[in-house]
């Protein structure tokens, strides 16, 4: 099966699913990003939408407190893996649906918290998805969007080097700020179980020449990694 029409490819998780699992496990080892999200939105006994949920890595954690969790993902293979994760973990009150950020397969005013982590909402070009967020969020609901902070940290420097064609950090911050979103800067970090895991993840995130340089110069199993948490209450 092909991805849903209108889906924007994610070269890392779409083509290197097992390695991306290693990346998810390495990210936010001390829970700083989760703490920042919890400070902005309480999903206890509420309906959570994980938009661009991939293999459903975060669905079980949301389901621990939410009344209902819905993962939406445009890639059929990832949808199947997310559904298998829910079955394997015995997660109740959670489901996975096929869809995109531009056409969320949910009714108007049906969710309380939206979580989008490295999925579609990267600044300019995501306006159709922002319209959809306004549509599906209930009054008082909160959207949480996580993206890389290219202005600082070791990973931020790698990101600027690897993706020089993207808008500058200043331009991206202006995009969100003028639309009324609130910024929390979070020092999330990466911490890997092995050097092989770190190198494998670097190689799915960057072109070979950039990855080679990173691997050659960066030592150890940890990476200083800053992210932006954007939030807005409906």
N, C-alpha and C positions, 0 to 999 in steps of 0.2 A: 504493500500500500504506500501511496505517496503522501507526503506531508499535506496538511490542509492548505488550500489555496490562500495565497497572501502571506504565508509563513516566511519569516526571514531566517535563513540558515544560521545555525550556530556551529561553526566548524569544529570547535573543541568537543562538546558533548555529543553532537550528532555522529561524529566519525571516530571518536575515541572514548566511548562510554565508560569502559572500565577504568581508564586513567583519570577521567573526570571524577569518578568516585573517590579516588585517592585525593584529588584536589579538595573535594567537599569535606573529607575527613580532616584534612590539614588546616582548613580555614577556621579562623576564630577559635583557637584552642582554649582561650581563657574566658570565652563567653561574653566578650565586650560588645560585640555587635548585637547579640541577643538582648543584652541588658539595655542597650540604647533603643532597640525596637520596643521593648516592654515599657520603657519610660514614655514612649509616644503613643502606644496603643495597647489597651487591655483586651485580649481576645478570650478571656474567661467566659464560658457559656455563650459565646457569640459565633457567628458564621464567618469563617475565614476563606478567602480565595487566594490560592497560591498560583499566580499567573506566570506561565512559562515554567511549570514545576519540574520539567525534565523527567528524571527517573523517580521523582517523588521523595528525594532525600529528606526534605524538611517536613513532609506531611505528618509523619508520626509524632514529631515534637509538637506541632500545632494541635494535633488531635488530643494530646494529653489534657488540654484545658478547654478547647473550643467545643461548642455544642455540635458543630458540623464543619467539615473541612472539604473544600472542593479544589482539586488540582486541575488546571487547564493547560494543555500542551498540544502543539500542532504536529509533532512528529509521532506517527503511529507506533513505531518501535519503542520509543521512550514511554509512551502511554502504557504499553503492555508491561514494561518493567516497573513503572510506578504502581500499577495495579497489583503486580506480583509482590512488590514490597509491602503493600498494605496487607495482603493475605499472609505473607510470611511473618509479619509482626503482629498479626491478629488485631489490626487496627479497625475499630468500629467507628461509625459516624463519619467516614471519609470516603470520597469517591474521586475518580479521574474522568475528565471529559476532554474530548478532542475539540480544539478551537484555537483562536488567535487573540491577541490583545486588541486587534482592530474590530473583531466581531466576537465578543465574549458570549458564550452560549448559556447565558443566565438572564432571568427576568430583570426588569427595572427594580431598583431599590431592594435588592435581595441579599446583600452581604454587608458585614460590619467592618471587616478589615481586609485589605488587599495587600499581599506581599509579592513584590517582583524583584528578584535578585539576579542581576546580570542577565536580564531578559527584556529585550525590546526597548525599554525606556532609557535611551542613552542621550536624550537632548533633542536637537533639531531632527524632525522627521517622525517623532512619536506622537504628534498632535492627535491623530485619529484614535490612538489608544487612550489618550487623556480624556477625550470625549466619552469613551466607553467607561472609564473609571467613574466619571460623574454620573453616568446612567445607572450603573449597577450598585453603587454605594448608597446605603441608607443615610438619611440625615443624621449627622453626628458620627458617621463612619470615617475611618482613617485609611489612607493609602500610604504604603511604605515602599520606597524605591531605593535599591542599593546599586551603586556603581563605583568604579574605581576613582580614586582621587589622584589625578595625574600631577598635582601640584607639589607633592611631597612624598617621602618614604622611598625606600629602595625599590619596591615594586613600581611606584609611580614613575621613577626614572626609567625603569625598563619599559613601562607602558608608553611613555612619550617616545622612546627610541623605536619601539616596535610598531607604533601606529601614528606616525607623524602626520598622516592625512586627516586625522580626526580633528574636530574643533578643539581649541585650546581649553584648558581647565577654566580659565576666566570666562570664555564664551559659554561653556556649558553651565557654569554656575549662574550666569546671567539668565539663561533660558529658564531655569527653574525658579529663580528668585522673582522675576517679573510676573510669574504666574501664581505667586503666593505660597510657594513651597518653603518649608523650613529645613535648614541644613544642620545636621549633626556630623561633625568630623570624628571618625572612629579609627583608632589604631588597632586594627583587627589582628593582623599577623597571620603567617603560615608557619606550621610546625609539622614536619614530616617524620615518619617512622624510620625512613632510610634515605640515604643519598640517592639511591636508584629511583625512589619514588619522586623526590624533588626534581631530578633531571627529567624524568618522564613527563611530569606535569609542565615544566618549562617548555618542553619541546612541542606540546600541543597548543600552547598559548602564543608562541612566537615563531616567526620564520626561522629556518635553519641557521642563517648567518647570525641573527640576533641571539638565538638560543645558545649557539656555540660560544659566543662571547660571554653570555651570562654564566653558563656552566663553568667556563674557564676561570672566571674571576670571583665568583661567589663561593664562599666556603661554608661548611656546616649544613645543618638541617632546618634552620629557621630563616625567615625572611621578614623584614620590617615592611608591613603592608598596610597602607592607609586607604580607607574607603569613605565615600560620602553616603550618608543615610538622609534621603529626602522624604519628608512627610507632609501631608496636608489633610486636614479634617474637613469633611464635606459639609 
